[in-house]
Amino acid sequence: MDGSTTNGIDAVCTVDRPWGHFQQFVANQVVTVKTITVRPGHRLSLQRHALRSEHWAIAKGTGMFTLDSDVFEVSVGDRVFIPVGGVHRIENTGDENLIIIETQLGVCDENDIERLEDDYGRS
């Protein structure tokens, strides 16, 4: 991460991933807020979290969203809720970047990712 901390508050940071990147705007033990940008033709790992739930709002683009056994199309204005332990992923099926606003509730820690499948060989 290339962010810094000032007076105990995390500064905005951008983190590159093989599928795109995310920007983190707020980070603490109660809530974390990010934008996630997924490049066309890419998708996040199939994953779940043991310590947090997430609310996603689609801000730009279109994609296929998986939550447990349900798979459905999402586009601008759609919102999804991912409960603690919910198996999820999103794939950008459009021609432009897919941008998601993510709000994490619970223990907001990047180490709370259990990857079940990953196109990029990450564990």
Secondary structure, DSSP 8 states (H G I E B T S, - for coil): ----EETTEE--EEEEETTEEEEEEEESSSEEEEEEEE-TT-B--EEE-SSEEEEEEEEESEEEEEETTEEEEEETT-EEEE-TT--EEEEE-SSS-EEEEEEEEES--TT--EEEE-TT---
